[in-house]
Amino acid sequence: MAEKSIDHAFMATSLTSSATDPTFAGALSFMRRRFTKVLTGADAVVWGIPFDAATSNRPGTRFGPQAIRRASAIFDNDPQYPFNRDFFAEMAVIDYGDCLLDYGNHQETPAAIERQANTILDSGAFLLTLGGDHYVTWPLLKAHAARHGPLALVQFDAHQDTWLDDNQRIDHGSFVARAARDGIIDPDRSIQIGIRTHAPEDFGIRILYGHQVEEMSAAEIASAIVSNTKDAPAYLTFDIDCLDPAYAPGTGTPVAGGPSSAKILSVLQRLQQLDIRGADVVEVSPPYDHADITAIAGATVAMYMLGLRAERHARPLSN
């Protein structure tokens, strides 16, 4: 036991060191990365936004970041499947903790998220965010687009989130409409995967509906995503309700008829060609899940996002 340690999230001596905590014990940062507000030297930052006041159905996603971190403990040290590499040998990743929000003043929420996201992005690090409901993607998109211009939105979701609003609502169902209308995303290069509901407007965004995803192979879905973005800087947002409720019961607005976690993970693995500038995993709501099934799926999706980043980290990225 002499070579092993505990509480790697606090005791790590290097940002690229591996953890040896037992999977059932120790401080629970995301994948045991060091908890710190010091951004110096970080290549990628994991950040939580525990917010669910924009939810239209079942609340509870404020507990999502905690649950995803807890579920990620199983990934703390092994070479990660299917990437077969230690992400952290060369890519320095920290857990920046959570966004500070005033639960009694939600109108200040978007500006607070954008401001704190800007602090992280100013460091030059890649930002992976754990939600929270899907409203949090709106200020995150604004922060990323300020640096990279209009983004190709790659959205895994059961819902289009293109309902129109007055630009004042705190609503998780309208951020895509705002982003398209305000030039934050490029609709022609954006794509939504797994949609199983209808909205009155699609803004010209390509949609792969749930029944199409069921009939397509993972390779075909990935090819459609890559060809549609056309090498544009992309933002990857993953609403956990993209998955069928059998694989993600713990979410606010579950919709039957979705894909399996295995199929969508296979899609994600094939997205190495995407120029992903930022990413999030949202809508994990632990109160509706008795066995962390949804948190495990969310943590795995987030791990795959880091895996894609680790593979691109080995070669120069355009700015």
C-alpha positions as CSV (number, residue, x, y, z in Angstrom):
1,M,0.0,0.0,0.0
2,A,3.0,2.3,0.3
3,E,2.7,3.4,-3.3
4,K,-1.0,4.2,-3.1
5,S,-2.7,7.4,-1.9
6,I,-6.2,8.6,-0.9
7,D,-8.1,11.8,-1.6
8,H,-6.3,12.4,-4.9
9,A,-8.7,15.3,-5.6
10,F,-6.9,17.3,-2.8
11,M,-3.6,15.5,-2.5
12,A,-2.4,15.3,-6.1
13,T,1.1,16.6,-6.6
14,S,0.7,17.1,-10.3
15,L,-2.1,17.8,-12.7
16,T,-1.1,14.9,-14.9
17,S,-0.8,12.3,-12.1
18,S,-3.0,9.2,-11.9
19,A,-5.2,8.5,-8.9
20,T,-5.1,5.3,-6.8
21,D,-8.1,5.9,-4.6
22,P,-10.5,3.0,-4.0
23,T,-13.5,3.5,-6.3
24,F,-15.7,3.4,-3.2
25,A,-13.8,6.0,-1.2
26,G,-11.9,9.2,-1.4
27,A,-12.9,12.8,-2.3
28,L,-15.2,12.8,-5.3
29,S,-14.0,15.2,-8.0
30,F,-14.7,14.4,-11.6
31,M,-12.4,11.4,-12.4
32,R,-10.4,12.3,-9.3
33,R,-8.9,15.4,-10.8
34,R,-7.5,18.0,-8.5
35,F,-10.1,20.3,-7.1
36,T,-8.7,23.8,-7.6
37,K,-9.6,27.3,-8.6
38,V,-6.1,27.8,-10.0
39,L,-6.3,27.6,-13.8
40,T,-2.6,27.9,-14.5
41,G,-1.3,24.9,-16.4
42,A,-4.8,23.4,-17.0
43,D,-5.5,22.1,-20.5
44,A,-9.1,21.2,-19.7
45,V,-11.4,22.3,-16.9
46,V,-14.5,20.4,-15.6
47,W,-17.1,22.7,-14.1
48,G,-20.5,22.1,-12.6
49,I,-23.6,24.3,-12.8
50,P,-26.1,23.1,-10.3
51,F,-29.2,24.9,-11.7
52,D,-32.7,23.6,-12.4
53,A,-35.0,26.7,-12.2
54,A,-35.6,26.6,-15.9
55,T,-37.1,23.1,-15.9
56,S,-40.6,22.8,-17.4
57,N,-41.4,19.3,-16.0
58,R,-39.5,17.5,-13.2
59,P,-36.8,19.4,-11.2
60,G,-33.7,17.9,-9.7
61,T,-30.9,18.6,-12.1
62,R,-29.3,20.9,-9.5
63,F,-28.0,17.6,-8.1
64,G,-26.6,16.5,-11.5
65,P,-23.0,17.7,-11.0
66,Q,-22.7,15.9,-7.7
67,A,-24.1,12.6,-9.1
68,I,-21.9,12.7,-12.2
69,R,-18.8,13.2,-10.1
70,R,-19.8,10.3,-7.9
71,A,-20.4,8.0,-10.8
72,S,-17.1,9.1,-12.4
73,A,-15.0,7.6,-9.6
74,I,-14.9,4.2,-11.4
75,F,-12.9,5.9,-14.2
76,D,-10.2,7.3,-12.0
77,N,-7.1,5.3,-13.0
78,D,-7.4,2.7,-15.7
79,P,-6.7,3.3,-19.4
80,Q,-10.1,4.4,-20.5
81,Y,-12.2,2.3,-22.8
82,P,-12.5,2.5,-25.8
83,F,-9.6,5.1,-26.1
84,N,-7.1,2.8,-24.5
85,R,-5.1,5.7,-23.1
86,D,-4.5,7.5,-19.9
87,F,-6.1,10.8,-20.6
88,F,-4.1,12.6,-17.9
89,A,-0.6,11.5,-18.8
90,E,-0.1,14.5,-21.0
91,M,-3.4,16.5,-20.7
92,A,-3.7,18.4,-17.5
93,V,-7.3,18.4,-16.3
94,I,-8.7,20.0,-13.2
95,D,-12.1,20.0,-11.5
96,Y,-13.0,23.7,-11.0
97,G,-15.9,22.9,-8.7
98,D,-19.3,24.5,-9.2
99,C,-20.7,27.8,-10.5
100,L,-21.8,30.2,-7.7
101,L,-25.4,31.2,-8.2
102,D,-28.0,33.1,-6.2
103,Y,-31.0,30.7,-5.9
104,G,-33.3,33.6,-5.0
105,N,-32.5,35.8,-8.0
106,H,-32.7,33.8,-11.2
107,Q,-32.6,36.8,-13.5
108,E,-28.9,37.1,-12.6
109,T,-28.2,33.5,-13.5
110,P,-27.3,33.8,-17.2
111,A,-24.9,36.7,-16.6
112,A,-23.3,34.9,-13.6
113,I,-22.7,31.7,-15.7
114,E,-21.3,33.6,-18.7
115,R,-19.0,35.7,-16.4
116,Q,-17.6,32.7,-14.6
117,A,-17.3,30.7,-17.9
118,N,-15.3,33.6,-19.3
119,T,-12.9,33.4,-16.5
120,I,-12.2,29.8,-17.3
121,L,-12.0,30.4,-21.1
122,D,-9.7,33.3,-20.6
123,S,-7.1,30.8,-19.4
124,G,-7.1,29.1,-22.8
125,A,-8.4,25.8,-21.3
126,F,-11.1,23.6,-22.8
127,L,-14.3,23.8,-20.8
128,L,-16.4,20.7,-20.1
129,T,-19.5,21.6,-18.1
130,L,-21.8,19.4,-16.0
131,G,-25.4,20.6,-15.7
132,G,-27.9,21.5,-14.5
133,D,-30.8,21.9,-16.9
134,H,-30.3,22.7,-20.5
135,Y,-30.8,26.5,-20.0
136,V,-27.2,26.6,-18.9
137,T,-26.1,26.0,-22.4
138,W,-27.3,29.4,-23.5
139,P,-24.8,31.5,-21.6
140,L,-22.1,28.9,-22.3
141,L,-22.7,29.2,-26.0
142,K,-22.4,33.0,-25.7
143,A,-19.1,32.7,-23.9
144,H,-17.6,30.3,-26.5
145,A,-19.0,32.2,-29.5
146,A,-17.3,35.4,-28.3
147,R,-14.0,33.6,-28.8
148,H,-14.7,31.4,-31.8
149,G,-17.5,33.1,-33.8
150,P,-20.7,31.3,-34.8
151,L,-20.5,27.7,-33.7
152,A,-21.7,24.5,-35.2
153,L,-24.1,23.1,-32.5
154,V,-24.0,19.3,-32.2
155,Q,-26.9,18.6,-29.9
156,F,-27.9,15.1,-28.6
157,D,-31.4,15.5,-27.3
158,A,-35.0,14.3,-27.4
159,H,-36.2,17.9,-27.8
160,Q,-35.3,20.6,-30.3
161,D,-35.3,23.4,-27.7
162,T,-36.4,25.9,-30.4
163,W,-39.4,27.3,-28.8
164,L,-39.5,31.1,-29.2
165,D,-39.4,33.4,-26.2
166,D,-39.0,37.1,-25.4
167,N,-35.2,36.8,-24.6
168,Q,-36.0,37.3,-20.9
169,R,-37.4,33.9,-20.0
170,I,-35.4,31.4,-17.9
171,D,-36.5,28.4,-19.9
172,H,-34.6,25.3,-20.9
173,G,-36.7,24.9,-24.1
174,S,-35.7,27.9,-26.1
175,F,-31.9,28.3,-26.0
176,V,-31.4,27.0,-29.5
177,A,-33.9,29.4,-31.0
178,R,-32.1,32.3,-29.3
179,A,-28.7,31.1,-30.4
180,A,-29.9,30.8,-34.0
181,R,-31.6,34.1,-34.0
182,D,-28.7,35.9,-32.5
183,G,-26.0,34.4,-34.7
184,I,-24.4,32.5,-31.8
185,I,-24.7,29.2,-33.8
186,D,-24.6,28.6,-37.5
187,P,-27.9,26.7,-38.3
188,D,-26.5,25.4,-41.6
189,R,-23.7,23.6,-39.8
190,S,-25.6,22.5,-36.8
191,I,-27.3,19.2,-36.2
192,Q,-29.6,17.6,-33.6
193,I,-29.5,13.9,-32.9
194,G,-32.3,11.8,-31.3
195,I,-35.2,14.2,-31.5
196,R,-38.5,12.7,-30.5
197,T,-40.8,15.7,-30.2
198,H,-42.0,18.5,-32.5
199,A,-41.4,22.2,-32.1
200,P,-42.9,24.9,-34.3
201,E,-39.6,26.1,-35.7
202,D,-36.3,24.3,-36.7
203,F,-34.3,27.3,-38.0
204,G,-33.0,25.1,-40.8
205,I,-31.0,22.9,-38.4
206,R,-30.5,19.3,-39.6
207,I,-32.4,16.8,-37.5
208,L,-31.9,13.1,-37.1
209,Y,-35.1,12.0,-35.5
210,G,-35.3,9.1,-33.0
211,H,-36.7,6.7,-35.6
212,Q,-33.9,7.6,-38.0
213,V,-31.3,7.1,-35.3
214,E,-32.8,3.7,-34.6
215,E,-32.4,2.7,-38.3
216,M,-28.9,4.1,-38.8
217,S,-25.6,2.6,-37.7
218,A,-23.4,4.5,-35.3
219,A,-20.9,5.0,-38.1
220,E,-23.6,6.5,-40.3
221,I,-24.8,8.9,-37.6
222,A,-21.2,10.0,-36.9
223,S,-20.6,10.5,-40.6
224,A,-23.7,12.7,-40.8
225,I,-22.5,14.8,-37.9
226,V,-19.0,15.3,-39.2
227,S,-20.2,16.1,-42.8
228,N,-22.8,18.6,-41.6
229,T,-20.4,20.7,-39.4
230,K,-18.0,21.1,-42.3
231,D,-14.9,21.6,-40.1
232,A,-16.5,24.6,-38.3
233,P,-15.7,25.2,-34.6
234,A,-18.2,23.1,-32.8
235,Y,-20.0,23.1,-29.5
236,L,-21.1,19.6,-28.3
237,T,-24.1,19.6,-25.9
238,F,-25.5,16.3,-24.6
239,D,-29.0,16.3,-23.0
240,I,-29.1,12.9,-21.2
241,D,-32.8,12.6,-22.3
242,C,-31.4,11.8,-25.8
243,L,-31.1,8.3,-24.4
244,D,-34.2,6.2,-24.0
245,P,-35.6,6.3,-20.4
246,A,-34.5,2.7,-20.0
247,Y,-30.9,3.9,-20.1
248,A,-31.5,7.4,-18.5
249,P,-34.6,7.4,-16.2
250,G,-33.2,10.2,-14.1
251,T,-34.1,13.2,-16.1
252,G,-36.7,15.9,-16.1
253,T,-38.6,15.2,-19.4
254,P,-38.0,11.6,-20.5
255,V,-39.2,10.5,-23.9
256,A,-39.7,6.9,-24.9
257,G,-38.2,5.6,-28.2
258,G,-34.7,6.8,-27.8
259,P,-31.3,5.1,-28.5
260,S,-29.3,3.0,-26.1
261,S,-26.3,4.4,-24.3
262,A,-24.1,1.8,-26.1
263,K,-25.2,3.1,-29.5
264,I,-24.7,6.8,-28.7
265,L,-21.3,6.2,-27.1
266,S,-20.3,4.4,-30.2
267,V,-21.3,7.6,-32.1
268,L,-19.3,9.8,-29.8
269,Q,-16.2,7.7,-30.2
270,R,-16.2,8.4,-33.9
271,L,-16.3,12.2,-33.6
272,Q,-12.5,12.7,-33.6
273,Q,-12.7,14.9,-36.7
274,L,-14.9,17.4,-35.0
275,D,-13.2,20.6,-33.9
276,I,-14.9,20.7,-30.5
277,R,-14.3,24.0,-28.7
278,G,-16.6,23.3,-25.7
279,A,-19.0,20.7,-24.4
280,D,-21.5,20.0,-21.7
281,V,-23.6,17.2,-20.3
282,V,-27.0,18.3,-18.9
283,E,-30.4,17.2,-17.5
284,V,-29.1,14.5,-15.2
285,S,-31.7,14.4,-12.4
286,P,-30.7,11.9,-9.7
287,P,-34.0,12.0,-7.7
288,Y,-35.7,10.0,-10.4
289,D,-33.1,7.2,-10.5
290,H,-32.7,4.7,-7.8
291,A,-29.3,3.2,-8.9
292,D,-27.3,6.0,-10.5
293,I,-28.1,4.6,-13.9
294,T,-28.4,8.1,-15.4
295,A,-25.4,9.5,-13.6
296,I,-23.3,6.6,-14.9
297,A,-24.4,7.3,-18.4
298,G,-23.8,11.1,-17.9
299,A,-20.3,10.4,-16.4
300,T,-19.5,8.1,-19.3
301,V,-20.5,10.7,-21.9
302,A,-18.4,13.3,-20.1
303,M,-15.5,10.9,-20.0
304,Y,-15.8,10.3,-23.8
305,M,-15.8,14.1,-24.3
306,L,-12.5,14.2,-22.5
307,G,-11.3,11.2,-24.5
308,L,-12.0,13.1,-27.8
309,R,-10.1,16.1,-26.4
310,A,-7.2,13.9,-25.3
311,E,-6.9,12.5,-28.8
312,R,-6.9,16.0,-30.4
313,H,-4.6,17.4,-27.7
314,A,-1.8,15.4,-29.3
315,R,-2.0,17.6,-32.4
316,P,-2.2,21.4,-32.8
317,L,-5.6,23.0,-32.8
318,S,-6.6,26.0,-34.9
319,N,-7.7,29.1,-33.0
